[in-house]
Amino acid sequence: MKKIVIYLVALLTAQVTYAQILELGVKAGLSGCTLMLDDTKSVSMTTESNNTYNFGVYGRVKIPVIGFYVQPELMMNTRASNFTVDNAGTKSVFLNKVNYFEVPIMFGFKVLKIARFYGGPNFQFVTKQTTEIPTNNPLFVKSDLKSSTTGMQLGIGADLARIRADLKWDANIGSMGAPFVYNGISPNMRSSMISIQVGFKLFDLL
């Protein structure tokens, strides 16, 4: 019995010692993004989803044997939507597009060495905001969004050789700020997004 215990301890130690616990790679993808407006008072403000892109790098720190991992990412992401403001039949349609530098930190686990399930916070920092409000309407005033916000992400993924495939849902529950002011009304913007990403593992480190 003692020999069996010693053998199992030695085997576990060998797996931990020689396990590749840090993975580094690149990833990119497309997103279907919806920007929603709250606190619009009596004015009708609707949105139309736009497809956007994302790209960046990731690192995955694996916990040997049990299958859990932590995956921080550095991503460039774009969130865009067409806004329609309808005040008593007078409609204005314009584009709002925001570029973000994002730092998602995902906590997940693997199943059958292929599938992954994960979730975690997404820290977002505005790098550029484009709000094309009508210049001929004095009721519109540009407004800056919050320079930094925090969202959340949930996703599933698959690992096939060096390929990393992901389907991810991203949302901001709280306000991201007001992208414009219309006749004294400052609508709060929120975001919901579905992303499909493909990554490539560059190398492992011990």
Contacts in CASP RR format, 6 or more apart in sequence:
PFRMAT RR
TARGET T0000
AUTHOR 0000-0000-0000
METHOD contacts of the structure
MODEL  1
MKKIVIYLVALLTAQVTYAQILELGVKAGLSGCTLMLDDTKSVSMTTESN
NTYNFGVYGRVKIPVIGFYVQPELMMNTRASNFTVDNAGTKSVFLNKVNY
FEVPIMFGFKVLKIARFYGGPNFQFVTKQTTEIPTNNPLFVKSDLKSSTT
GMQLGIGADLARIRADLKWDANIGSMGAPFVYNGISPNMRSSMISIQVGF
KLFDLL
12 65 0 8 1.000
15 64 0 8 1.000
15 65 0 8 1.000
16 64 0 8 1.000
16 65 0 8 1.000
18 206 0 8 1.000
19 62 0 8 1.000
19 64 0 8 1.000
19 65 0 8 1.000
19 206 0 8 1.000
20 62 0 8 1.000
20 204 0 8 1.000
20 205 0 8 1.000
20 206 0 8 1.000
21 61 0 8 1.000
21 62 0 8 1.000
21 63 0 8 1.000
21 64 0 8 1.000
21 205 0 8 1.000
21 206 0 8 1.000
22 59 0 8 1.000
22 60 0 8 1.000
22 61 0 8 1.000
22 62 0 8 1.000
22 204 0 8 1.000
22 205 0 8 1.000
22 206 0 8 1.000
23 59 0 8 1.000
23 60 0 8 1.000
23 62 0 8 1.000
23 201 0 8 1.000
23 203 0 8 1.000
23 204 0 8 1.000
23 205 0 8 1.000
24 57 0 8 1.000
24 58 0 8 1.000
24 59 0 8 1.000
24 60 0 8 1.000
24 201 0 8 1.000
24 202 0 8 1.000
24 203 0 8 1.000
24 204 0 8 1.000
24 205 0 8 1.000
25 57 0 8 1.000
25 58 0 8 1.000
25 59 0 8 1.000
25 164 0 8 1.000
25 199 0 8 1.000
25 200 0 8 1.000
25 201 0 8 1.000
25 202 0 8 1.000
25 203 0 8 1.000
26 55 0 8 1.000
26 56 0 8 1.000
26 57 0 8 1.000
26 58 0 8 1.000
26 199 0 8 1.000
26 200 0 8 1.000
26 202 0 8 1.000
27 55 0 8 1.000
27 56 0 8 1.000
27 57 0 8 1.000
27 58 0 8 1.000
27 73 0 8 1.000
27 75 0 8 1.000
27 164 0 8 1.000
27 166 0 8 1.000
27 197 0 8 1.000
27 198 0 8 1.000
27 199 0 8 1.000
27 200 0 8 1.000
28 53 0 8 1.000
28 54 0 8 1.000
28 55 0 8 1.000
28 56 0 8 1.000
28 197 0 8 1.000
28 198 0 8 1.000
28 199 0 8 1.000
29 53 0 8 1.000
29 54 0 8 1.000
29 55 0 8 1.000
29 195 0 8 1.000
29 196 0 8 1.000
29 197 0 8 1.000
29 198 0 8 1.000
30 51 0 8 1.000
30 52 0 8 1.000
30 53 0 8 1.000
30 54 0 8 1.000
30 195 0 8 1.000
30 196 0 8 1.000
31 51 0 8 1.000
31 52 0 8 1.000
31 53 0 8 1.000
31 54 0 8 1.000
31 77 0 8 1.000
31 78 0 8 1.000
31 79 0 8 1.000
31 170 0 8 1.000
31 193 0 8 1.000
31 194 0 8 1.000
31 195 0 8 1.000
31 196 0 8 1.000
32 49 0 8 1.000
32 50 0 8 1.000
32 51 0 8 1.000
32 52 0 8 1.000
32 193 0 8 1.000
32 194 0 8 1.000
32 195 0 8 1.000
33 49 0 8 1.000
33 50 0 8 1.000
33 51 0 8 1.000
33 52 0 8 1.000
33 78 0 8 1.000
33 79 0 8 1.000
33 80 0 8 1.000
33 81 0 8 1.000
33 191 0 8 1.000
33 192 0 8 1.000
33 193 0 8 1.000
34 47 0 8 1.000
34 49 0 8 1.000
34 81 0 8 1.000
34 191 0 8 1.000
34 192 0 8 1.000
34 193 0 8 1.000
35 47 0 8 1.000
35 79 0 8 1.000
35 80 0 8 1.000
35 81 0 8 1.000
35 83 0 8 1.000
35 96 0 8 1.000
35 179 0 8 1.000
35 189 0 8 1.000
35 190 0 8 1.000
35 191 0 8 1.000
36 47 0 8 1.000
36 189 0 8 1.000
36 190 0 8 1.000
36 191 0 8 1.000
36 192 0 8 1.000
37 45 0 8 1.000
37 46 0 8 1.000
37 47 0 8 1.000
37 83 0 8 1.000
37 187 0 8 1.000
37 188 0 8 1.000
37 189 0 8 1.000
38 175 0 8 1.000
38 187 0 8 1.000
38 188 0 8 1.000
38 189 0 8 1.000
38 190 0 8 1.000
39 185 0 8 1.000
39 186 0 8 1.000
39 187 0 8 1.000
39 188 0 8 1.000
40 185 0 8 1.000
40 187 0 8 1.000
41 185 0 8 1.000
43 85 0 8 1.000
43 86 0 8 1.000
43 87 0 8 1.000
43 182 0 8 1.000
43 183 0 8 1.000
43 185 0 8 1.000
44 84 0 8 1.000
44 85 0 8 1.000
44 86 0 8 1.000
44 87 0 8 1.000
45 83 0 8 1.000
45 84 0 8 1.000
45 85 0 8 1.000
45 86 0 8 1.000
45 182 0 8 1.000
45 187 0 8 1.000
46 83 0 8 1.000
46 84 0 8 1.000
46 86 0 8 1.000
47 81 0 8 1.000
47 82 0 8 1.000
47 83 0 8 1.000
47 84 0 8 1.000
48 81 0 8 1.000
48 82 0 8 1.000
48 84 0 8 1.000
49 81 0 8 1.000
50 80 0 8 1.000
50 81 0 8 1.000
50 82 0 8 1.000
50 95 0 8 1.000
50 97 0 8 1.000
52 77 0 8 1.000
52 78 0 8 1.000
52 79 0 8 1.000
52 80 0 8 1.000
52 193 0 8 1.000
53 77 0 8 1.000
53 78 0 8 1.000
54 75 0 8 1.000
54 76 0 8 1.000
54 77 0 8 1.000
54 78 0 8 1.000
54 195 0 8 1.000
54 197 0 8 1.000
55 75 0 8 1.000
55 76 0 8 1.000
56 73 0 8 1.000
56 74 0 8 1.000
56 75 0 8 1.000
56 76 0 8 1.000
57 73 0 8 1.000
57 74 0 8 1.000
58 71 0 8 1.000
58 72 0 8 1.000
58 73 0 8 1.000
58 74 0 8 1.000
58 199 0 8 1.000
59 71 0 8 1.000
59 72 0 8 1.000
59 73 0 8 1.000
60 69 0 8 1.000
60 70 0 8 1.000
60 71 0 8 1.000
61 69 0 8 1.000
61 70 0 8 1.000
61 71 0 8 1.000
62 68 0 8 1.000
62 69 0 8 1.000
63 69 0 8 1.000
66 109 0 8 1.000
67 109 0 8 1.000
67 110 0 8 1.000
68 107 0 8 1.000
68 108 0 8 1.000
68 109 0 8 1.000
69 107 0 8 1.000
69 108 0 8 1.000
69 109 0 8 1.000
69 110 0 8 1.000
70 105 0 8 1.000
70 106 0 8 1.000
70 107 0 8 1.000
70 108 0 8 1.000
71 104 0 8 1.000
71 105 0 8 1.000
71 106 0 8 1.000
71 107 0 8 1.000
71 108 0 8 1.000
71 118 0 8 1.000
72 103 0 8 1.000
72 104 0 8 1.000
72 105 0 8 1.000
72 106 0 8 1.000
73 102 0 8 1.000
73 103 0 8 1.000
73 104 0 8 1.000
73 105 0 8 1.000
73 106 0 8 1.000
74 101 0 8 1.000
74 102 0 8 1.000
74 103 0 8 1.000
75 101 0 8 1.000
75 102 0 8 1.000
75 103 0 8 1.000
75 104 0 8 1.000
76 99 0 8 1.000
76 100 0 8 1.000
76 101 0 8 1.000
76 102 0 8 1.000
76 127 0 8 1.000
77 99 0 8 1.000
77 100 0 8 1.000
77 101 0 8 1.000
77 102 0 8 1.000
77 124 0 8 1.000
78 97 0 8 1.000
78 98 0 8 1.000
78 99 0 8 1.000
78 100 0 8 1.000
79 97 0 8 1.000
79 98 0 8 1.000
79 100 0 8 1.000
79 191 0 8 1.000
79 193 0 8 1.000
80 95 0 8 1.000
80 96 0 8 1.000
80 97 0 8 1.000
80 98 0 8 1.000
81 95 0 8 1.000
81 96 0 8 1.000
82 93 0 8 1.000
82 94 0 8 1.000
82 95 0 8 1.000
82 96 0 8 1.000
83 93 0 8 1.000
83 94 0 8 1.000
83 95 0 8 1.000
83 96 0 8 1.000
83 179 0 8 1.000
83 180 0 8 1.000
84 91 0 8 1.000
84 92 0 8 1.000
84 93 0 8 1.000
85 91 0 8 1.000
85 92 0 8 1.000
85 93 0 8 1.000
85 182 0 8 1.000
86 92 0 8 1.000
87 139 0 8 1.000
87 182 0 8 1.000
87 183 0 8 1.000
92 133 0 8 1.000
92 134 0 8 1.000
92 137 0 8 1.000
92 140 0 8 1.000
94 131 0 8 1.000
94 132 0 8 1.000
94 133 0 8 1.000
94 134 0 8 1.000
95 130 0 8 1.000
95 131 0 8 1.000
95 132 0 8 1.000
96 129 0 8 1.000
96 130 0 8 1.000
96 131 0 8 1.000
96 132 0 8 1.000
96 179 0 8 1.000
96 180 0 8 1.000
96 189 0 8 1.000
97 129 0 8 1.000
97 130 0 8 1.000
97 131 0 8 1.000
98 126 0 8 1.000
98 128 0 8 1.000
98 129 0 8 1.000
98 130 0 8 1.000
98 145 0 8 1.000
98 179 0 8 1.000
99 126 0 8 1.000
99 127 0 8 1.000
99 128 0 8 1.000
99 129 0 8 1.000
100 124 0 8 1.000
100 125 0 8 1.000
100 126 0 8 1.000
100 127 0 8 1.000
101 124 0 8 1.000
101 125 0 8 1.000
101 127 0 8 1.000
102 122 0 8 1.000
102 123 0 8 1.000
102 124 0 8 1.000
102 125 0 8 1.000
103 122 0 8 1.000
103 123 0 8 1.000
103 124 0 8 1.000
103 125 0 8 1.000
104 120 0 8 1.000
104 121 0 8 1.000
104 122 0 8 1.000
104 123 0 8 1.000
104 153 0 8 1.000
105 120 0 8 1.000
105 121 0 8 1.000
105 122 0 8 1.000
105 123 0 8 1.000
106 118 0 8 1.000
106 119 0 8 1.000
106 120 0 8 1.000
106 153 0 8 1.000
107 118 0 8 1.000
107 119 0 8 1.000
107 120 0 8 1.000
108 116 0 8 1.000
108 117 0 8 1.000
108 118 0 8 1.000
108 119 0 8 1.000
109 116 0 8 1.000
109 117 0 8 1.000
109 118 0 8 1.000
110 116 0 8 1.000
110 159 0 8 1.000
111 117 0 8 1.000
113 159 0 8 1.000
114 158 0 8 1.000
114 159 0 8 1.000
114 160 0 8 1.000
115 156 0 8 1.000
115 157 0 8 1.000
115 158 0 8 1.000
116 156 0 8 1.000
116 157 0 8 1.000
116 158 0 8 1.000
116 159 0 8 1.000
117 155 0 8 1.000
117 156 0 8 1.000
117 157 0 8 1.000
118 153 0 8 1.000
118 154 0 8 1.000
118 155 0 8 1.000
118 156 0 8 1.000
118 157 0 8 1.000
119 152 0 8 1.000
119 153 0 8 1.000
119 154 0 8 1.000
119 155 0 8 1.000
120 152 0 8 1.000
120 153 0 8 1.000
120 154 0 8 1.000
121 150 0 8 1.000
121 151 0 8 1.000
121 152 0 8 1.000
121 153 0 8 1.000
122 150 0 8 1.000
122 151 0 8 1.000
122 152 0 8 1.000
122 153 0 8 1.000
122 170 0 8 1.000
123 148 0 8 1.000
123 150 0 8 1.000
123 151 0 8 1.000
124 148 0 8 1.000
124 149 0 8 1.000
124 150 0 8 1.000
124 151 0 8 1.000
124 172 0 8 1.000
125 147 0 8 1.000
125 148 0 8 1.000
126 145 0 8 1.000
126 146 0 8 1.000
126 147 0 8 1.000
126 148 0 8 1.000
129 144 0 8 1.000
129 145 0 8 1.000
129 179 0 8 1.000
131 142 0 8 1.000
131 143 0 8 1.000
131 179 0 8 1.000
131 180 0 8 1.000
133 140 0 8 1.000
133 141 0 8 1.000
133 142 0 8 1.000
133 180 0 8 1.000
134 140 0 8 1.000
139 182 0 8 1.000
139 183 0 8 1.000
140 180 0 8 1.000
140 181 0 8 1.000
140 182 0 8 1.000
141 180 0 8 1.000
141 181 0 8 1.000
141 182 0 8 1.000
141 184 0 8 1.000
142 180 0 8 1.000
142 181 0 8 1.000
143 177 0 8 1.000
143 178 0 8 1.000
143 179 0 8 1.000
143 180 0 8 1.000
143 181 0 8 1.000
143 186 0 8 1.000
145 176 0 8 1.000
145 177 0 8 1.000
145 178 0 8 1.000
145 179 0 8 1.000
145 189 0 8 1.000
146 175 0 8 1.000
146 176 0 8 1.000
146 177 0 8 1.000
149 172 0 8 1.000
149 174 0 8 1.000
149 176 0 8 1.000
149 177 0 8 1.000
150 172 0 8 1.000
151 170 0 8 1.000
151 171 0 8 1.000
151 172 0 8 1.000
151 173 0 8 1.000
152 170 0 8 1.000
152 171 0 8 1.000
152 172 0 8 1.000
152 173 0 8 1.000
153 168 0 8 1.000
153 169 0 8 1.000
153 170 0 8 1.000
154 168 0 8 1.000
154 169 0 8 1.000
155 166 0 8 1.000
155 167 0 8 1.000
155 168 0 8 1.000
155 169 0 8 1.000
156 166 0 8 1.000
156 167 0 8 1.000
157 164 0 8 1.000
157 165 0 8 1.000
157 166 0 8 1.000
157 167 0 8 1.000
158 164 0 8 1.000
158 165 0 8 1.000
162 200 0 8 1.000
162 201 0 8 1.000
163 198 0 8 1.000
163 199 0 8 1.000
163 200 0 8 1.000
163 201 0 8 1.000
164 197 0 8 1.000
164 198 0 8 1.000
164 199 0 8 1.000
164 200 0 8 1.000
164 201 0 8 1.000
165 197 0 8 1.000
165 198 0 8 1.000
165 199 0 8 1.000
166 195 0 8 1.000
166 196 0 8 1.000
166 197 0 8 1.000
166 198 0 8 1.000
166 199 0 8 1.000
167 194 0 8 1.000
167 195 0 8 1.000
167 196 0 8 1.000
168 194 0 8 1.000
168 195 0 8 1.000
168 196 0 8 1.000
168 197 0 8 1.000
169 192 0 8 1.000
169 193 0 8 1.000
169 194 0 8 1.000
169 195 0 8 1.000
170 191 0 8 1.000
170 192 0 8 1.000
170 193 0 8 1.000
170 194 0 8 1.000
170 195 0 8 1.000
171 190 0 8 1.000
171 191 0 8 1.000
171 192 0 8 1.000
171 193 0 8 1.000
172 190 0 8 1.000
172 191 0 8 1.000
172 192 0 8 1.000
173 190 0 8 1.000
174 188 0 8 1.000
174 190 0 8 1.000
175 188 0 8 1.000
175 189 0 8 1.000
175 190 0 8 1.000
176 188 0 8 1.000
176 189 0 8 1.000
176 190 0 8 1.000
176 191 0 8 1.000
177 188 0 8 1.000
177 189 0 8 1.000
178 186 0 8 1.000
178 187 0 8 1.000
178 188 0 8 1.000
178 189 0 8 1.000
179 187 0 8 1.000
179 189 0 8 1.000
180 187 0 8 1.000
END
